[in-house]
Amino acid sequence: MFKKSLVLMLVLALVVTAFVGCGPKAPTEAEKPAEPVVLRWNLGADPRTIDPQLNAANEGGHVINNTFEGLMRELPEGKIEPAMAEKYEISEDGKTYTFHLRDAKWSDGQPVTAHDFEYAWKRALNPNLVPEPSEYSFQLFYVKGGQEYFEGNGKEEDVAVKALDDKTLQVELVAPTEYFLELTGFYTYMPVRKDIVEQDPENWARRPDLAVSNGPFKVVEYKMGDRLVLEKNAEYWAADKVKIDKIEAVMIVEDSTALTAYEAGELDVLHNVPNQEIPRLLANDPSFYIRPKVGTYYYNFNVTKKPFDDVRVRRALALAIDRTAIVEKVSKAGEIPASGFVPPGLHDDKGRDFRETNGDFGIDVKAAKVEEAKALLAEAGYPDGKGFPNFEVLYNTHEGHKAIAEAIQEMWKQNLGLNVTLQNQEWAVFQDSRHNGQYEVARGGWIGDYLDPMTMLDLFTSYSVLNDPQWRNKDYDKLIEKAKVTMGEERFNTLYEAEKMMMEEMIVAPIYYYVDKLAVKENVKNVEMVGTGHWWFGYGEIQ
């Protein structure tokens, strides 16, 4: 009996062993599914919006540049390449563009059509757009009928952009525009879907359950003030080139906190670092670098409020700033002290640098012109600052802006005897305060949207919602409008005249020309900052 039991147990053991051996084998390392490729990035401030037609700020622009795609796409060094447009034709008179769209889909699988572009462009021009008119509507005034529609003097159907069929978009311009193709890569020109937008006009782009994208990534998570998560858009027409599966974007406002996270290995990409850390990083961290940028850091004067309605006061304040001291002792990132509004790097029809050609408007970038500033202030009725009302400088919450505001506060105190208080606001609130003229003096900064001086100068037309100084000058408007319909030497002479007019009025005090302060981990390849200062992660890799 014992022997039979033993034999039975052995047989059962063999059966179990055989059964187990027939089961699924544990996967080898090569057979295991690949871990998703995740890029961790500090976006900085929470964008006010990531809606292509509503956005007017850099933070939102970074996100839109990776979730949407226009007819053309901007590359580093100011070049462009076809994107949604597979090809295009331009009429002999330079006024009619016909774009032929490639086969492409939205992230929900529906085709991207020319009708999506027509809807988006007319949406940006809608004067009754919900929740508010587009701040960048003026970028579409190049299209025939666009400005008239926005200003209430024309109809939507008269705006000369039309989908001839699902794959063909035709646009007629007011006049030949040398940089129109570059404009079609800018976010205001990117397509959106009418059926999606109309479900939630104000928040559709933030809602992962609703938003659709036609770019390399799509929004899958959005926690306001905290984080934004993008995932690869499998329907993107060039999805085979997209090597990053997920982008985790955090919203760390303070540069010092973000740098700590980067150096602890918690972030892969960083845009901006504390100024005091720049010398150390340049010396010791090969992943950190500085590059020029087409943009200007400046202070706005609200010309509708006394005493800033007096050009002598505005000029005195501008001349009393030591710009070299600010870039060498405060910002310390290789910025260039500014003498005019248009930054270096933009060229006229003869290839001359616009900034160098148009002069310095009496600003000495090496030192403050204290005596001239005091004389102007005295002429305005405030000798040695006596009787000048205390006033406030407004800036958005950021340690770098605070340091610069404190330096200028001290310069105006020491050089002119003026008492200045400082006030900071969160980014979204600050933008509204500035645009609505709810300030006396406010920090400003503008990054070029395309590589032409017009990208800086058309901010200050009477009809621009980005005209933060609240300056209205019909002669200036005429110059800008003339520059939009002329070519070559005549056009650039008009732009030179326009900058001279706004700088002689000193509606802003230029401080310095921007640079990008970037940190990208060495195993992260092919992430790019395009010429106008927006990140492009579409073809990035993590090795």
C-alpha positions as CSV (number, residue, x, y, z in Angstrom):
1,M,0.0,0.0,0.0
2,F,2.8,2.3,0.9
3,K,4.5,1.6,-2.4
4,K,1.3,2.3,-4.4
5,S,0.8,5.6,-2.6
6,L,4.4,6.5,-3.3
7,V,4.1,5.7,-7.0
8,L,0.8,7.7,-7.2
9,M,2.5,10.7,-5.6
10,L,5.4,10.5,-8.1
11,V,2.9,10.3,-11.0
12,L,1.0,13.3,-9.7
13,A,4.2,15.3,-9.3
14,L,5.2,14.5,-12.9
15,V,1.8,15.5,-14.2
16,V,1.9,18.8,-12.3
17,T,5.4,19.5,-13.5
18,A,4.4,18.8,-17.0
19,F,1.3,21.0,-16.7
20,V,3.4,23.9,-15.2
21,G,5.9,23.5,-18.0
22,C,3.2,24.0,-20.6
23,G,2.1,27.4,-19.1
24,P,3.3,30.8,-20.2
25,K,6.9,31.5,-19.8
26,A,8.2,34.6,-17.9
27,P,9.0,37.3,-20.4
28,T,12.7,37.9,-21.1
29,E,14.1,41.5,-20.8
30,A,13.8,41.9,-24.6
31,E,10.2,40.8,-24.5
32,K,9.0,43.1,-21.7
33,P,7.0,46.1,-23.0
34,A,9.1,49.3,-23.2
35,E,8.8,51.8,-20.5
36,P,7.1,55.0,-21.8
37,V,9.5,57.8,-22.8
38,V,8.7,60.7,-20.5
39,L,10.0,64.3,-20.7
40,R,9.7,66.3,-17.5
41,W,9.6,70.1,-18.2
42,N,9.0,73.2,-16.2
43,L,6.4,75.3,-18.0
44,G,6.6,78.0,-15.3
45,A,3.5,80.0,-14.8
46,D,0.1,78.5,-15.4
47,P,-1.0,79.7,-18.9
48,R,-3.9,82.0,-19.0
49,T,-5.2,80.0,-21.9
50,I,-4.0,77.3,-24.4
51,D,-6.6,78.2,-27.0
52,P,-4.7,79.1,-30.2
53,Q,-6.9,82.1,-31.0
54,L,-7.1,83.4,-27.4
55,N,-3.5,83.0,-26.4
56,A,-1.1,86.0,-26.3
57,A,1.6,84.8,-23.9
58,N,4.7,82.7,-24.0
59,E,3.6,80.0,-21.6
60,G,0.5,79.2,-23.6
61,G,2.5,79.5,-26.8
62,H,4.9,76.7,-25.7
63,V,1.9,74.3,-25.2
64,I,0.1,75.3,-28.4
65,N,3.3,74.9,-30.4
66,N,3.3,71.2,-29.4
67,T,-0.4,70.4,-29.5
68,F,-1.4,72.2,-32.7
69,E,0.2,72.8,-36.1
70,G,-0.4,75.5,-38.7
71,L,0.1,75.5,-42.4
72,M,3.8,76.1,-41.9
73,R,6.1,75.2,-39.0
74,E,8.8,77.4,-37.6
75,L,12.3,76.0,-37.3
76,P,15.3,77.2,-35.3
77,E,17.3,80.1,-36.9
78,G,14.1,81.6,-38.3
79,K,13.5,79.1,-41.1
80,I,10.1,77.6,-41.9
81,E,8.9,74.3,-43.5
82,P,5.6,73.1,-44.8
83,A,3.5,71.5,-42.0
84,M,-0.3,71.0,-42.5
85,A,0.2,72.5,-46.0
86,E,1.8,70.0,-48.3
87,K,2.3,72.6,-51.0
88,Y,1.2,76.1,-51.9
89,E,1.0,78.6,-54.7
90,I,1.4,82.4,-54.6
91,S,-0.2,84.6,-57.3
92,E,2.0,86.9,-59.5
93,D,0.8,90.0,-57.6
94,G,1.8,88.3,-54.3
95,K,-1.7,88.8,-52.8
96,T,-3.4,85.4,-53.2
97,Y,-2.1,82.2,-51.5
98,T,-3.5,78.8,-52.3
99,F,-2.6,76.1,-49.7
100,H,-3.1,72.4,-50.4
101,L,-3.4,70.4,-47.2
102,R,-1.7,67.0,-46.7
103,D,-3.7,64.0,-45.4
104,A,-3.8,64.6,-41.6
105,K,-6.1,63.8,-38.7
106,W,-7.2,65.3,-35.4
107,S,-6.4,63.3,-32.3
108,D,-9.9,61.8,-32.4
109,G,-9.3,60.4,-35.9
110,Q,-11.4,63.0,-37.8
111,P,-9.6,64.6,-40.8
112,V,-8.1,68.0,-40.6
113,T,-9.8,70.1,-43.3
114,A,-9.4,73.5,-44.9
115,H,-12.8,74.4,-43.2
116,D,-11.0,74.1,-39.8
117,F,-8.5,76.8,-40.9
118,E,-11.2,79.1,-42.3
119,Y,-13.2,78.7,-39.0
120,A,-10.2,79.4,-36.8
121,W,-9.0,82.5,-38.7
122,K,-12.5,84.0,-38.8
123,R,-12.9,83.1,-35.1
124,A,-9.8,85.1,-34.3
125,L,-11.3,88.1,-36.1
126,N,-14.8,87.8,-34.4
127,P,-15.3,91.1,-32.4
128,N,-17.8,89.2,-30.3
129,L,-15.7,86.2,-29.6
130,V,-16.5,84.4,-26.3
131,P,-15.1,84.9,-23.7
132,E,-13.3,87.9,-25.1
133,P,-12.0,89.2,-28.5
134,S,-8.6,87.8,-29.5
135,E,-5.7,89.9,-28.4
136,Y,-3.9,88.8,-31.6
137,S,-6.8,89.6,-34.0
138,F,-4.5,92.2,-35.6
139,Q,-2.2,89.5,-36.8
140,L,-5.0,88.6,-39.3
141,F,-5.5,92.1,-40.6
142,Y,-3.3,91.2,-43.5
143,V,-6.3,89.2,-44.8
144,K,-8.6,91.2,-47.0
145,G,-11.7,92.2,-45.0
146,G,-10.2,91.1,-41.7
147,Q,-9.7,94.4,-40.0
148,E,-13.1,95.7,-41.2
149,Y,-14.9,92.7,-39.7
150,F,-13.1,93.0,-36.4
151,E,-13.8,96.7,-36.2
152,G,-17.5,96.3,-37.0
153,N,-17.3,97.8,-40.4
154,G,-17.6,94.6,-42.4
155,K,-19.1,91.1,-42.4
156,E,-17.6,87.7,-41.6
157,E,-18.4,86.5,-45.1
158,D,-16.3,89.3,-46.6
159,V,-13.1,88.0,-44.9
160,A,-11.1,86.7,-47.8
161,V,-10.2,83.2,-46.5
162,K,-12.1,80.4,-48.0
163,A,-12.0,76.6,-48.0
164,L,-12.5,75.7,-51.7
165,D,-12.8,72.1,-50.7
166,D,-11.7,69.9,-47.8
167,K,-8.1,70.0,-48.9
168,T,-7.7,73.5,-50.4
169,L,-7.6,76.9,-48.6
170,Q,-7.4,80.1,-50.5
171,V,-6.5,83.5,-48.9
172,E,-6.5,87.0,-50.4
173,L,-4.3,89.6,-48.7
174,V,-4.8,93.4,-48.6
175,A,-1.3,93.8,-50.1
176,P,1.8,91.6,-50.7
177,T,3.2,90.7,-47.4
178,E,6.8,89.4,-47.4
179,Y,6.5,87.4,-44.1
180,F,3.0,86.0,-44.6
181,L,4.2,82.4,-44.8
182,E,6.0,82.8,-41.5
183,L,2.7,84.1,-40.0
184,T,0.9,81.0,-40.9
185,G,3.1,79.0,-38.5
186,F,2.1,81.3,-35.6
187,Y,-0.5,80.0,-33.1
188,T,-3.3,82.4,-33.9
189,Y,-3.3,80.9,-37.4
190,M,-3.6,77.3,-36.2
191,P,-6.7,75.3,-36.9
192,V,-9.5,74.5,-34.4
193,R,-12.6,72.4,-34.8
194,K,-16.0,74.3,-34.7
195,D,-17.9,71.3,-33.3
196,I,-15.4,71.1,-30.3
197,V,-15.0,74.8,-29.6
198,E,-18.8,75.4,-29.5
199,Q,-19.3,72.9,-26.7
200,D,-17.3,75.0,-24.2
201,P,-16.0,78.2,-25.9
202,E,-14.0,79.3,-22.9
203,N,-12.4,76.1,-21.5
204,W,-12.5,73.5,-24.3
205,A,-8.7,73.5,-24.8
206,R,-8.0,72.7,-21.1
207,R,-10.5,69.8,-21.0
208,P,-8.9,66.4,-21.8
209,D,-12.3,65.0,-22.3
210,L,-13.1,67.5,-25.0
211,A,-9.9,69.0,-26.5
212,V,-8.6,67.6,-29.8
213,S,-5.2,68.4,-31.3
214,N,-3.6,68.2,-34.7
215,G,0.0,68.5,-33.5
216,P,2.5,65.9,-32.1
217,F,0.9,65.8,-28.6
218,K,-2.5,66.1,-27.0
219,V,-3.7,67.2,-23.5
220,V,-4.5,64.3,-21.2
221,E,-4.4,66.0,-17.8
222,Y,-4.7,69.6,-16.6
223,K,-4.6,70.7,-13.0
224,M,-4.6,74.5,-12.9
225,G,-1.6,76.0,-11.1
226,D,0.0,72.5,-10.7
227,R,0.7,70.4,-13.8
228,L,-0.2,69.7,-17.4
229,V,0.4,66.3,-19.0
230,L,0.7,65.8,-22.8
231,E,0.8,62.4,-24.5
232,K,1.9,61.5,-28.0
233,N,-0.9,62.0,-30.6
234,A,-1.0,58.7,-32.5
235,E,-3.0,60.4,-35.3
236,Y,-0.4,63.1,-36.0
237,W,0.6,62.9,-39.6
238,A,4.3,62.5,-38.7
239,A,3.8,60.4,-35.6
240,D,6.5,58.0,-36.7
241,K,9.0,60.8,-35.9
242,V,7.7,61.5,-32.4
243,K,9.9,59.5,-29.9
244,I,8.5,61.0,-26.7
245,D,5.5,59.3,-25.3
246,K,4.5,61.7,-22.6
247,I,5.4,65.2,-21.4
248,E,4.9,66.0,-17.7
249,A,4.9,69.8,-17.4
250,V,4.9,71.3,-13.9
251,M,4.2,75.0,-13.1
252,I,7.0,76.1,-10.8
253,V,7.0,79.9,-10.9
254,E,10.1,80.5,-8.8
255,D,13.3,79.9,-10.8
256,S,15.3,78.9,-7.7
257,T,12.8,76.1,-6.9
258,A,12.8,74.9,-10.5
259,L,16.6,74.8,-10.6
260,T,16.7,72.7,-7.4
261,A,14.3,70.2,-9.0
262,Y,16.4,70.2,-12.2
263,E,19.6,69.5,-10.3
264,A,17.9,66.8,-8.3
265,G,17.1,65.0,-11.5
266,E,13.3,65.7,-11.3
267,L,13.2,67.8,-14.5
268,D,14.8,67.3,-17.9
269,V,14.1,70.8,-19.5
270,L,14.3,74.2,-17.8
271,H,13.6,77.6,-19.2
272,N,15.1,80.4,-17.0
273,V,17.3,80.1,-14.0
274,P,18.0,82.5,-11.1
275,N,20.3,85.2,-12.3
276,Q,22.7,84.8,-9.4
277,E,23.3,81.1,-10.4
278,I,24.2,81.9,-14.0
279,P,28.0,82.2,-13.5
280,R,28.1,78.9,-11.6
281,L,26.1,77.1,-14.2
282,L,28.1,78.4,-17.1
283,A,31.3,77.3,-15.4
284,N,30.2,73.9,-14.2
285,D,27.1,72.6,-16.0
286,P,27.4,71.7,-19.7
287,S,23.7,71.2,-20.0
288,F,23.1,75.0,-19.4
289,Y,23.5,77.5,-22.2
290,I,22.4,81.0,-23.3
291,R,21.2,82.0,-26.7
292,P,20.1,85.3,-28.3
293,K,16.4,86.0,-28.6
294,V,14.3,88.4,-30.6
295,G,12.6,90.3,-27.8
296,T,12.8,93.4,-25.6
297,Y,12.3,93.8,-21.8
298,Y,10.9,97.3,-21.0
299,Y,8.7,99.4,-18.7
300,N,5.3,100.7,-19.9
301,F,4.2,104.2,-19.0
302,N,0.4,104.6,-18.8
303,V,0.1,107.8,-20.8
304,T,-3.5,108.4,-19.7
305,K,-2.5,109.0,-16.0
306,K,-0.8,112.0,-14.6
307,P,2.1,112.8,-14.5
308,F,2.9,110.1,-17.1
309,D,0.8,112.0,-19.7
310,D,3.8,114.4,-20.0
311,V,6.5,113.1,-22.4
312,R,9.1,115.0,-20.4
313,V,8.4,112.9,-17.4
314,R,8.5,109.7,-19.4
315,R,11.8,110.6,-21.0
316,A,13.3,111.7,-17.6
317,L,12.4,108.3,-16.1
318,A,13.8,106.4,-19.1
319,L,17.1,108.4,-19.1
320,A,17.6,107.9,-15.4
321,I,18.0,104.1,-15.7
322,D,21.5,102.6,-15.8
323,R,20.9,99.7,-18.2
324,T,24.4,98.3,-18.1
325,A,24.3,98.1,-14.3
326,I,21.0,96.1,-14.6
327,V,22.4,93.5,-17.0
328,E,25.8,93.2,-15.3
329,K,24.7,93.3,-11.7
330,V,21.1,92.2,-11.6
331,S,20.1,90.0,-14.6
332,K,23.7,88.8,-15.3
333,A,22.8,86.5,-18.3
334,G,24.5,88.3,-21.1
335,E,21.5,90.5,-22.1
336,I,22.2,93.5,-24.3
337,P,21.3,97.0,-22.8
338,A,18.5,98.4,-24.9
339,S,18.4,101.8,-26.6
340,G,15.3,101.3,-28.8
341,F,12.3,99.1,-28.9
342,V,13.1,96.9,-31.9
343,P,15.8,94.4,-30.9
344,P,18.9,93.5,-32.8
345,G,18.8,90.6,-35.3
346,L,16.0,91.9,-37.5
347,H,17.2,93.2,-40.9
348,D,15.9,95.7,-43.6
349,D,15.7,95.2,-47.3
350,K,19.4,96.0,-47.7
351,G,20.5,93.5,-45.1
352,R,21.3,96.1,-42.5
353,D,20.5,95.5,-38.8
354,F,17.3,97.5,-38.0
355,R,18.4,98.4,-34.5
356,E,21.9,99.6,-35.5
357,T,20.5,101.7,-38.4
358,N,17.8,103.5,-36.5
359,G,20.0,104.9,-33.7
360,D,19.7,105.1,-30.0
361,F,17.1,107.9,-29.4
362,G,19.4,109.7,-27.0
363,I,19.6,106.8,-24.6
364,D,23.1,106.0,-23.3
365,V,23.2,102.2,-22.7
366,K,26.4,102.5,-20.7
367,A,25.2,104.8,-18.0
368,A,22.2,106.9,-16.8
369,K,22.0,110.4,-18.2
370,V,21.1,111.9,-14.8
371,E,21.6,115.6,-15.5
372,E,19.5,115.5,-18.7
373,A,16.8,113.6,-16.8
374,K,16.8,116.1,-13.9
375,A,16.5,119.0,-16.3
376,L,13.5,117.4,-18.1
377,L,11.8,116.7,-14.7
378,A,12.4,120.3,-13.6
379,E,11.0,121.5,-16.9
380,A,7.9,119.4,-16.3
381,G,7.5,121.2,-12.9
382,Y,9.2,118.8,-10.6
383,P,12.7,120.2,-9.7
384,D,14.7,117.6,-7.9
385,G,11.6,115.5,-7.8
386,K,9.7,118.0,-5.5
387,G,6.0,117.7,-5.8
388,F,6.2,114.5,-7.9
389,P,3.5,112.1,-6.6
390,N,4.4,108.8,-5.2
391,F,3.7,106.1,-7.8
392,E,3.6,102.4,-8.2
393,V,5.5,100.0,-10.4
394,L,3.5,96.8,-11.2
395,Y,5.2,93.6,-12.2
396,N,4.2,89.9,-12.4
397,T,5.3,87.7,-9.5
398,H,8.8,86.5,-10.3
399,E,12.0,86.8,-8.5
400,G,13.9,88.2,-11.5
401,H,11.3,90.9,-12.2
402,K,11.3,91.8,-8.5
403,A,15.1,92.3,-8.5
404,I,15.0,94.5,-11.6
405,A,12.1,96.5,-10.1
406,E,14.0,97.1,-6.9
407,A,17.1,98.2,-8.9
408,I,15.1,100.7,-11.0
409,Q,13.2,101.9,-7.8
410,E,16.6,102.8,-6.3
411,M,17.9,104.5,-9.4
412,W,14.8,106.7,-9.6
413,K,15.2,107.5,-5.9
414,Q,18.9,108.4,-6.1
415,N,18.9,110.1,-9.5
416,L,15.6,111.9,-9.4
417,G,14.4,112.0,-5.8
418,L,11.3,110.0,-6.6
419,N,9.4,107.7,-4.2
420,V,8.3,104.5,-5.8
421,T,6.4,101.5,-4.4
422,L,6.4,98.1,-5.9
423,Q,3.4,95.8,-6.4
424,N,3.3,92.3,-7.8
425,Q,0.4,90.2,-9.2
426,E,0.0,86.7,-10.5
427,W,0.5,86.3,-14.2
428,A,-3.1,86.1,-15.4
429,V,-4.3,89.0,-13.2
430,F,-1.2,91.1,-14.2
431,Q,-2.0,90.6,-17.9
432,D,-5.5,91.9,-17.4
433,S,-4.3,94.9,-15.3
434,R,-1.8,95.9,-17.9
435,H,-4.1,95.5,-20.9
436,N,-6.9,97.4,-19.1
437,G,-4.6,100.3,-18.1
438,Q,-5.0,99.6,-14.4
439,Y,-1.5,100.7,-13.5
440,E,0.9,103.7,-13.6
441,V,4.2,102.0,-14.6
442,A,4.3,98.3,-15.4
443,R,6.9,95.8,-16.5
444,G,6.6,94.7,-20.1
445,G,8.3,92.2,-22.3
446,W,7.7,91.3,-26.0
447,I,9.1,88.4,-27.9
448,G,8.9,88.6,-31.7
449,D,6.3,86.4,-33.3
450,Y,8.1,86.4,-36.7
451,L,11.4,87.8,-37.9
452,D,10.4,91.3,-39.1
453,P,10.4,94.6,-37.2
454,M,6.6,94.8,-37.7
455,T,6.3,92.1,-35.0
456,M,7.4,94.7,-32.5
457,L,5.9,97.9,-33.8
458,D,2.3,97.0,-34.6
459,L,1.7,96.5,-30.8
460,F,1.2,100.3,-30.4
461,T,-1.5,101.0,-33.0
462,S,-4.7,102.5,-31.6
463,Y,-6.7,99.4,-32.4
464,S,-4.2,96.9,-30.8
465,V,-5.5,95.3,-27.6
466,L,-1.8,94.8,-26.6
467,N,-1.2,98.6,-26.6
468,D,-0.5,98.6,-22.9
469,P,0.7,102.2,-22.6
470,Q,-2.9,103.2,-23.8
471,W,-1.3,105.4,-26.4
472,R,-3.4,106.5,-29.3
473,N,-1.8,108.2,-32.3
474,K,-3.5,108.3,-35.7
475,D,-0.3,109.3,-37.4
476,Y,1.4,106.2,-36.0
477,D,-1.5,104.1,-37.2
478,K,-1.0,105.5,-40.7
479,L,2.7,104.6,-40.7
480,I,2.0,101.0,-39.7
481,E,-0.8,100.7,-42.2
482,K,1.5,102.0,-44.9
483,A,4.2,99.6,-44.0
484,K,1.7,96.8,-44.4
485,V,0.9,97.6,-48.0
486,T,4.4,98.6,-49.3
487,M,7.5,96.7,-50.1
488,G,11.3,97.0,-50.0
489,E,13.0,100.3,-49.2
490,E,9.8,102.3,-48.9
491,R,8.4,99.9,-46.4
492,F,11.4,99.9,-44.2
493,N,11.8,103.7,-44.3
494,T,8.2,103.8,-43.0
495,L,9.0,101.3,-40.2
496,Y,12.1,103.4,-39.2
497,E,9.9,106.4,-39.0
498,A,7.3,104.6,-36.9
499,E,9.9,103.5,-34.3
500,K,11.2,107.0,-34.1
501,M,7.8,108.3,-33.4
502,M,7.0,105.9,-30.5
503,M,10.4,106.3,-29.0
504,E,10.4,110.1,-29.2
505,E,7.1,109.9,-27.3
506,M,8.9,107.4,-25.0
507,I,5.7,105.5,-24.3
508,V,7.9,102.7,-23.0
509,A,11.4,102.6,-21.5
510,P,13.5,99.8,-23.1
511,I,15.7,98.1,-20.5
512,Y,17.4,95.2,-22.3
513,Y,17.2,92.7,-25.2
514,Y,16.3,89.2,-24.1
515,V,18.4,86.0,-24.2
516,D,17.1,82.5,-23.5
517,K,18.6,80.8,-20.4
518,L,18.1,77.2,-21.0
519,A,19.0,73.9,-19.4
520,V,18.5,70.6,-21.2
521,K,19.8,67.3,-19.7
522,E,22.5,65.9,-21.9
523,N,20.6,62.7,-22.6
524,V,17.7,64.7,-24.1
525,K,18.3,65.3,-27.8
526,N,16.6,67.3,-30.6
527,V,14.3,69.4,-28.4
528,E,14.5,72.8,-30.0
529,M,13.7,76.4,-29.2
530,V,12.4,78.0,-32.4
531,G,13.5,81.5,-33.5
532,T,10.5,83.2,-31.8
533,G,11.2,81.5,-28.5
534,H,8.8,78.6,-28.2
535,W,9.8,75.0,-27.4
536,W,9.3,72.3,-30.0
537,F,9.4,68.8,-28.6
538,G,7.9,67.0,-31.6
539,Y,11.1,65.3,-32.7
540,G,12.9,65.1,-29.4
541,E,14.4,62.0,-28.0
542,I,15.6,60.7,-24.6
543,Q,18.6,58.4,-24.8
